């Protein structure tokens, strides 16, 4: 099967707000959802459900990048 590079879907990582670990990856359509994703998912380290926020896939660390004001 050929890989379609012309899709509008981007691969993003999801980082836990409580533990700071990036556990999940998902694809999102950037045209339909330009905002950051926030999902409630299971954190295996804390062993409970917490909020996960979107970050870039290719960050070198498992932390949410701070915004520059």
Residue frames as a rotation matrix with the C-alpha (Angstrom) as fourth column:
UNK 1
0.575 0.818 0.000 0.00
0.818 -0.575 0.000 0.00
0.000 0.000 -1.000 0.00
UNK 2
-0.255 -0.650 0.716 1.23
0.609 -0.683 -0.403 3.45
0.751 0.334 0.570 -0.82
UNK 3
-0.306 0.076 -0.949 1.58
0.862 -0.401 -0.310 6.07
-0.404 -0.913 0.057 1.90
UNK 4
0.396 0.518 0.759 -0.53
0.766 -0.642 0.039 9.16
0.507 0.565 -0.650 1.23
UNK 5
-0.527 -0.678 -0.512 1.53
0.841 -0.501 -0.202 12.25
-0.119 -0.537 0.835 2.03
UNK 6
-0.779 0.249 0.575 -1.09
0.095 -0.860 0.501 14.70
0.620 0.445 0.647 0.81
UNK 7
0.119 0.855 -0.505 -3.40
0.797 0.221 0.562 14.22
0.592 -0.469 -0.655 3.80
UNK 8
0.069 -0.003 0.998 -4.26
-0.300 -0.954 0.018 17.03
0.951 -0.300 -0.067 6.18
UNK 9
0.955 0.269 -0.128 -3.92
0.011 0.398 0.917 14.76
0.298 -0.877 0.377 9.20
UNK 10
0.040 -0.955 0.294 -0.92
-0.593 -0.260 -0.762 15.33
0.804 -0.144 -0.577 11.46
UNK 11
0.254 -0.070 -0.965 0.52
0.579 0.810 0.094 13.00
0.774 -0.583 0.247 14.09
UNK 12
0.086 -0.161 0.983 0.44
-0.604 -0.793 -0.078 14.60
0.793 -0.587 -0.165 17.56
UNK 13
-0.596 -0.329 -0.732 1.51
0.392 0.677 -0.623 13.39
0.701 -0.659 -0.274 20.98
UNK 14
0.518 0.779 0.355 -0.67
-0.090 -0.363 0.928 13.62
0.851 -0.512 -0.118 24.08
UNK 15
-0.616 -0.787 -0.046 1.01
0.082 -0.006 -0.997 14.65
0.784 -0.617 0.069 27.35
UNK 16
0.174 0.645 -0.744 -0.46
0.855 0.276 0.439 14.03
0.488 -0.713 -0.503 30.79
UNK 17
0.339 0.017 0.941 -1.10
-0.150 -0.986 0.072 17.24
0.929 -0.166 -0.332 32.74
UNK 18
0.912 0.067 0.404 -0.41
-0.406 0.021 0.914 15.58
0.053 -0.998 0.046 36.10
UNK 19
0.657 -0.696 0.290 2.57
0.375 0.636 0.675 13.29
-0.654 -0.334 0.679 35.47
UNK 20
0.382 -0.502 -0.776 4.01
-0.653 -0.740 0.158 15.07
-0.654 0.447 -0.611 32.39
UNK 21
-0.556 -0.571 0.603 4.59
-0.021 0.735 0.677 11.84
-0.831 0.364 -0.421 30.46
UNK 22
-0.161 0.449 -0.879 3.73
-0.975 -0.213 0.069 11.43
-0.156 0.868 0.472 26.80
UNK 23
-0.473 0.070 0.878 1.88
-0.218 0.956 -0.194 8.13
-0.854 -0.283 -0.437 26.61
UNK 24
0.255 0.725 0.640 -0.50
0.569 0.423 -0.705 8.43
-0.782 0.544 -0.305 23.67
UNK 25
-0.846 -0.383 -0.371 -0.19
-0.112 -0.552 0.826 9.47
-0.521 0.741 0.425 20.02
UNK 26
0.115 0.917 0.383 -3.06
0.582 0.250 -0.774 10.26
-0.805 0.311 -0.505 17.70
UNK 27
-0.774 -0.256 0.580 -3.75
0.630 -0.410 0.660 11.82
0.069 0.876 0.478 14.32
UNK 28
-0.008 0.786 -0.618 -5.80
0.502 -0.531 -0.683 14.98
-0.865 -0.315 -0.390 13.99
UNK 29
0.106 0.164 0.981 -7.19
0.960 -0.274 -0.058 16.91
0.259 0.948 -0.187 11.06
UNK 30
-0.627 -0.479 -0.615 -5.70
0.664 -0.741 -0.100 20.40
-0.408 -0.471 0.782 11.37
UNK 31
-0.834 0.385 0.396 -8.29
0.061 -0.647 0.760 21.95
0.549 0.658 0.516 9.07
UNK 32
0.144 0.976 -0.166 -11.27
0.272 0.123 0.954 20.92
0.952 -0.182 -0.248 11.23
UNK 33
0.877 0.117 -0.466 -9.64
0.475 -0.057 0.878 21.31
0.076 -0.991 -0.106 14.66
UNK 34
0.299 -0.811 0.503 -7.02
0.119 -0.491 -0.863 24.09
0.947 0.318 -0.051 14.71
UNK 35
0.502 -0.082 0.861 -7.12
-0.806 -0.405 0.431 24.26
0.313 -0.911 -0.270 18.54
UNK 36
-0.684 -0.729 -0.010 -5.10
-0.643 0.610 -0.463 21.99
0.344 -0.310 -0.886 20.81
UNK 37
0.111 0.688 -0.717 -6.74
-0.080 0.726 0.683 18.69
0.991 -0.018 0.136 21.68
UNK 38
-0.613 -0.210 0.762 -7.63
-0.779 0.003 -0.627 17.99
0.129 -0.978 -0.166 25.30
UNK 39
0.147 0.614 -0.775 -8.76
-0.365 0.762 0.535 14.45
0.919 0.204 0.337 26.06
UNK 40
0.192 -0.037 0.981 -9.40
-0.965 0.177 0.195 12.57
-0.180 -0.984 -0.002 29.26
UNK 41
0.421 -0.168 -0.891 -7.47
-0.396 0.850 -0.348 9.31
0.816 0.499 0.291 29.08
UNK 42
0.992 -0.060 -0.112 -6.00
0.126 0.579 0.805 6.68
0.017 -0.813 0.582 31.41
UNK 43
0.328 -0.931 0.158 -2.51
-0.823 -0.364 -0.437 7.39
0.465 0.013 -0.885 32.80
UNK 44
0.648 -0.049 -0.760 -0.78
0.140 0.989 0.056 4.04
0.749 -0.142 0.647 33.47
UNK 45
-0.488 -0.872 -0.032 1.83
0.239 -0.098 -0.966 5.63
0.840 -0.479 0.256 35.74
UNK 46
-0.754 0.278 0.595 -0.70
-0.630 -0.562 -0.536 7.30
0.185 -0.779 0.599 38.05
UNK 47
-0.886 0.436 -0.157 -3.27
0.426 0.900 0.093 4.52
0.182 0.016 -0.983 37.43
UNK 48
-0.127 0.904 -0.408 -6.20
0.532 -0.285 -0.797 6.90
-0.837 -0.319 -0.445 37.01
UNK 49
0.229 0.307 0.924 -7.91
0.957 -0.245 -0.156 9.02
0.179 0.920 -0.350 34.34
UNK 50
-0.098 -0.326 -0.940 -6.40
0.438 -0.863 0.253 12.49
-0.893 -0.387 0.228 33.81
UNK 51
0.874 0.360 -0.325 -6.46
-0.074 -0.563 -0.823 15.22
-0.480 0.744 -0.465 31.15
UNK 52
-0.095 -0.866 0.492 -4.07
0.758 0.257 0.599 14.88
-0.645 0.430 0.632 28.24
UNK 53
0.621 0.237 -0.747 -3.14
-0.201 -0.873 -0.444 17.88
-0.757 0.426 -0.495 26.09
UNK 54
0.886 -0.215 0.411 -1.71
0.463 0.359 -0.810 17.95
0.027 0.908 0.418 22.60
UNK 55
0.352 -0.842 -0.409 1.96
-0.366 -0.526 0.768 18.57
-0.861 -0.121 -0.494 21.89
UNK 56
0.349 -0.301 -0.888 4.17
-0.926 0.033 -0.375 18.05
0.142 0.953 -0.267 18.88
UNK 57
0.991 0.023 -0.128 5.20
-0.020 0.999 0.027 14.49
0.129 -0.024 0.991 18.15
UNK 58
0.476 -0.879 -0.040 8.87
0.538 0.327 -0.777 15.24
0.696 0.348 0.628 17.64
UNK 59
0.652 -0.310 0.691 9.69
-0.660 -0.681 0.317 16.99
0.373 -0.663 -0.649 20.93
UNK 60
-0.162 -0.838 -0.521 12.83
-0.292 0.545 -0.786 15.55
0.942 0.025 -0.333 22.46
UNK 61
-0.983 -0.144 0.115 11.28
-0.143 0.200 -0.969 15.30
0.116 -0.969 -0.217 25.91
UNK 62
-0.433 0.860 -0.269 8.01
0.718 0.510 0.474 14.28
0.545 0.012 -0.838 27.52
UNK 63
-0.516 0.238 -0.823 6.92
0.590 -0.598 -0.542 17.73
-0.622 -0.765 0.168 28.72
UNK 64
0.576 0.722 0.383 4.45
0.811 -0.447 -0.377 20.34
-0.101 0.528 -0.843 27.57
UNK 65
-0.478 -0.775 0.412 6.29
0.825 -0.558 -0.092 23.22
0.301 0.296 0.906 25.93
UNK 66
-0.112 0.383 -0.917 5.66
0.661 -0.660 -0.357 26.57
-0.742 -0.646 -0.179 27.66
UNK 67
0.556 0.371 0.744 4.15
0.804 -0.467 -0.368 29.40
0.211 0.803 -0.558 25.60
UNK 68
-0.634 -0.754 -0.172 6.26
0.769 -0.639 -0.030 32.53
-0.088 -0.152 0.985 25.07
UNK 69
0.491 0.847 -0.201 4.42
0.830 -0.526 -0.188 35.74
-0.265 -0.075 -0.961 25.88
